[in-house]
Amino acid sequence: MRQRPKGSSEKSNSSVSSSVEAINNGKETPLYDNTKNVVVVATRSSYVILALFVLVIYGSWGVYHYQFESLPLPLTLEQVGKRGFSEHEAMKHVEALTQLGPHPVGSVSLDRALQYVFEASESIKKAAHWEVVVEVDFFSAKSGANNLVGGLFNGKTLVYSDLNHIVLRILPKYASEAGENAILVSSHIDSVFAAEGAGDCSSCVAVMLELARGISQWAHGFKNAVIFLFNTGEEEGLNGAHSFITQHPWSDTIQMAIDLEAMGIGGKSSIFQAGPHPWAIENYALVAKYPTAQIIAEDIFSSGAIKSATDFQVYKEIAGLSGLDFAYMENTAVYHTKNDRLKLLKPGSLQHLGENMLAFLLHAAASSNLPKGKGESSQDKSIYFDILGTYLITFRQRVANMLYNSVILQSLLIWTTSLLMGGYTAAISLALSCLSVILMWICSIGFSIIAAFILPLVCSSPVPFVASPWLVVGLFGAPALLGAFIGHHVGYLILQSYLSRTFVGRKRNLPMIVKSDVAKLDAERWLYKTGLLQWLILLTVGNYYKIGSSYLALAWLISPAFAYGLLEATLSPARLPKPLKTLTLLIGLSIPFLLSSGMIIRLTATVIGTAVRFERNPGSTPEWLGTVIIALFVAAIICFTMVYLMSYVHISDAKLPIIVGTCILFAISLGAAWMGVVPPFREDTARAVNVVHVVDAAETYNEKPVSYISLFSSTPGNLVKEADQIGEGFVCGRDRFQDFVTFSVNYSCWTDKGAQTGWVASDIPAISVEKDTKDENRITQIIIDTKLSTRWSLGINTKEIDDFLLKDAADLSDELIPLGEKSSVDGWHIIQFSGGPKAPTKFTLTLFWNKTRAAITSDHEKKENLLLRIRTDFDRQTPQIEKVLKKLPLWCSLFGKSTSPHTLAFLSSLPVDF
C-alpha cells in the first residue's frame, strides 16, 4: 500500500479507508473521513512466485537428502575397538551369506548359511569378555501351526516342520538373575528362491552378529540378558519366529522384542512399528545417534495398504511383547528379486543401524525398568517422528489428545467468532473459498488421473516410471499442480466476483479499480485461511480416529496460522487489505516442510517401488489401476502441501508461466516414456515375473496330465515384448486361467514346447479317500501324499466343510492343525506348508462336513465344484525352464513370495462329488 497526494482527479477516491472499514465490519456506516486518499495495489511479482517454487523444490530435496541419504562413514575394527560396531566386519558376513546364492527353506544353501552363522556365533563366544556368558543353541523346532489372524493371514493356516535356528544369549556371569529378563533381537537367515538376499535379510543378520561381538565385551554390567535369534522360515509366513516363541525355553524370559527387516536394500534403517508399550521408542530416542523413525509408516503399514508382514507381528500378537520394528526401505523395487544383491548395498547402511542398535541395547540391557509382560493399551501409545535424522521426538497419545483437542477447540472458537462478527458476507466468503479448495482437489485429481489413463495407451508399460522414479514429477506432479492451480483460480475468481458485488450492493462510493483490487486482496486472504481450515478438518479426523501421524496436520495448521496472526492480522477495523507478505509464507511453511518434505519424498519412492509387485493375482485388475493410485497419491500431496502457496499466485503475473511450465514438463516426461528414452525397467530395477513349469493333473489330454510353461508377472502390463524376446512358442492372453490355490492368474503367456519332459508322474501329489461315512454327521478321511515336496498349499472348500483336522500320517498323535474355528476367504481356507528336507510328506486330513449343503444340479456344477485343491512346489529347473530363463530379458527378474510357486509346480484336486 502506498500513499500519494490528493489531486482534483482523485476526489472520487476519497474515504477508501472508511469504506473498507465498513466492508470489513459488515455495517452500513456513513463515510465521513475525506482527509486522505489511498491506492491499493493488488499485484505480486512473478519472480517472487518462481523463487518460492524453486525454494520449495530445492528445500524439500535438501531435507530429504540430509534426512535419508546422509549415512555415517563405515568404520573398521581398528577404529571402533572390541566394544564398538564396525561395518567392515559386518560386511564380511554379508559377503559370505550372499556368496551362497538364494537360500530358501529346505535348500542345501540354507543349511550352509545356518552353519556359517553357527560358526560365527561360536567365535563370538570364544572371544567374549571373561565376565560374560555367551550361550549358543542350534535349535531344531518341532512341527507346528501358525494361526495369525487378520491381514495377509486371514483364511490361512501356516504349517511348518524341520526348521532350524541359531539362538545366541549373552548375559553377565555373576548376575544369574539377568537371565530371567531378556531383550530379543531377531531377524531371518532364509531368503526367497529368487534372490540372494543381501538386503532381505543378510544385512540384518550381519548387523546382529557384529552387535553380538560388541555386546559380548560389555555384558558384565547388564541387568538383562540379550538374545539374538537367527531364524529360518520367515519368508514362508513368519514361521521361524512362531516356532521360537512357542517352543524354545528361553522365550518365556523375553520382555521386549526388536525385529530387523528389509523392504528394499540399504539406506537408513527406519523404525516403522513401535509399541504397544512406549518404553522402547522413548528410550531409543534418548540414546540413538542417528535416529530414523516415522509413525506415519506405522499408520500405513497397520492399515493394510502395504501387503506385507514381519516377525514383529508374531512377537506382538502371539507373545504379547512390545518393542521396535526396523526396516531398510531404500530401493524397494528390488525387493525379493535378483537385484537384492551386495553391489546395491550402500556404504554406511550397516554402520547407521549398528551404532543406533548398539547404543540402545547397552542402555536397555543395563536398565532395571524394562517393561514386564504385555504392553499397555494402545490408548497410551507413543507418537514419534525424527527431525532430519538427528533428533527423535516422542510424546504419549494422552498428551497428543490434550494438545489436539485444545487446538481444535480454539480454532473453532476463532472461526465462529470471526463469522459472527463478519455476518452474512463472511459466511458466503468462507463458503466460496471452500469451493475453491474443492475445485482444486477435483481438478488436481482429474488431471492426474487423465495422465494415468494416457500412459497405458502410449507407453510400452503402464508403469514407465519404475526404473526412473523422478518421472513421476512430470507425469503426475505437473498435471496435478496444473489442475490444482486451475481449480483454485476458478474458485478465486468466483470469490473475487462476489466480494466485488458486495461493495456495489452496499452502494459504496468506490472507484472500480480500487473496488477490484480490494476484492482481490480479500479473496487472497480468504483462500489462505481456507488452507488452515483444510488442515483443521484433517486434524479433527485424525484426532477422532487416534491416527498417530496427526501431528503433521497440527504442524501444517499451527505454523501457518501463527505466521498469519503475527504478520497479517490486525486489531484495527479500519485497515485496507494488503498483499500477503512473502515472509508470512516462509515462516509459516518452514516447520511443516522441515518435518514432512523428506518423509513425503521417501514415501512416494516407496509407493512407486511397490508398483513392481502390485498385482497379487496377475491380470485380475485393470492395467491402469496401480498408476491411478500413484496419481491420486501425488495429487493429494500437491493439494495438501501447496494450498498456502497457491493463494499467493492469483494476483501475480506467474499464472501463465505456471500453466506453460507444467504443460512442457508433462510433455517432456510423457515423450521420454513414450519414445523409450527412459526405459520402464532396467537390469538393476527389474520387472517381477514368474516362470513356472506347470503340471496340472486335474486337467488331462490323451489321458496324461496337461503340462505347460507359464510366464506371468506381478507388475502391471502385458508380456508381449518379453514373450517375443524369449521365443519358444509363447502365446499371451487370458484364455488360460491358472489356479495356484494361494492366488490365481488371469493373464499370462504359456507354451507347450518341451513341457512334457523334466518331470515324472510319481511327483504328482496324490489325494485319496480312505474313509467316508455318509450319515447325518458326515466325516471323510483323506490321505494326502505330496511325494518329495516339502512346500505345498492346500485349499479346503468351507462351503462344504465345517471343520477339519490335519495330522502327520507317520505320527497320528501329532495334530498339526487341531479342530477349532477356521476363518475363510471366498469360501476357502488355505493351508500353506513349508519345511526342511526332513519334513513329512504324507498327511491324514479328516473333514467334518456341513450339515446343510447347497444342492448341485447340473453336470457343470458337479465338475467345477471342488472340495480340495492342492499345489506342490519344487525348486528345480526342468530343461525347458532352463532354456526360458537363459532367454529371459535382462530387465526381468524372478519374483519370490510365500504364496508364489517355485519353478516347478504340480496341481491336483478332489471334486465334491468324488
Secondary structure, 3 states (H helix, E strand, C coil): CEECCCCHHHHHHECHHHHHHHHHHCCCCCCCCCCCEEECCCCECHHHHHHHHHHHHHHHHHHHHHHHHCCCCCCCHHHHCCCCCCHHHHHHHHHHHHCCCCCCCCCHHHHHHHHHHHHHHHHHHHHCCCCEEEEEEEEEECCEEECCCCHHHCCEEEEEECEEEEEEEEEECCCHHHHHCEEEEEEECCCCCCCCCHHHHHHHHHHHHHHHHHHCCCHHHCCCEEEEEEECCHHHCCHHHHHHHHHCHHHHHEEEEEEEEECCCCCCEEEEEEECCCHHHHHHHHHCCCCCEEHHHHHHHHHCCCCCCCHHHHHHHCCCCEEEEEEECCCHHHCCCCCCCHHHCCCCHHHHHHHHHHHHHHHHHCCCCCCCCCCCCHHHCEEEEEECCCEEEEEEHHHHHHHHHHHHHHHHHHHHHHHHHHHHHHHHHHHHHHHHHHHHHHHHHHHHHHHHHHHHHHCCCCCCCCCCCCHHHHHHHHHHHHHHHHHHHHHHHHHHHHHHHHHHHCCCCCCHHHHHHHHHHHHHHHHHHHHHHHHHHHHHHHHHCCCCCHHHHHHHHHHHHHHHHHHCCCCCCCCCCCCCCHHHHHHHHHHHHHHHHHHHHHHHHHHHHHHHHCCCCCCCCCCCHHHHHHHHHHHHHHHHHCHHHHHHHCCECCHHHHHHHHHHHHHHHHHHHHCCCCCCCECCECEEEEEEEEEEEEEEECCEEEEEEEEEECCCCCCHHHHHHHCCCCEEECCCCEECCCCEECCEEEECCCCCCCCCHHHCCEEEEEEEECCCCCEEEEEEECCCCCEEEEEEECCCEEEEEEEECCEEEEEEECCCCCCCECCEEEEEEEECCCCCCEEEEEEEECCCCCCCCCHHHHHHCEEEEEEEEECCCCHHHHHHHHHCCCCEEECCCCCCCCCEEEEEEEECCC
